[in-house]
């Protein structure tokens, strides 16, 4: 005579499911409660713009306190062709344009390379409304790539981390 295997008791099945559920739920805690938050992350002040073939990285304006400032930004050229930054248009929160000057009429951006414009004050800014803490709307125009746009923070040039950024020509540093 054939006998069927014994049926599991309902309370044993529920106890097994509860144990499995608790194991999966609490197993994620085994890495420690501080796992995702023990590293200090200091967000940078600069803005990254990756809409064009040229990436704009860490862009901000360092103000000198006298209505002038220096653009700090890194530009990474497209992988296969070089490009040039030909203009930077900046406006304040009231859409008032600020004057920008590119020292050499254009900033050369070799293919696939990073170019920093702060080191020699290659792009300077001036305007009565240029004050630390304000946001500016920026549009970067390149010779071959499409434009890149975003908001830039204006920071004070007397902050220690910006001490090496040169002031625009004709202003005190």
Secondary structure, DSSP 8 states (H G I E B T S, - for coil): ---------HHHHHHHHHHHHHHHHHHGGGG-TTTTTSS-----SSEEE-SSSSEEEEEEEEE-SSSEEEEEEEEE--SSS-EEEEEEEEE-TT--EEEEEETTSSEEE-TT-EEESTTTT-EEEE-TT--TT-EEEEEEEESSS--EEEEEEEEETTSGGGTTS---TTS--
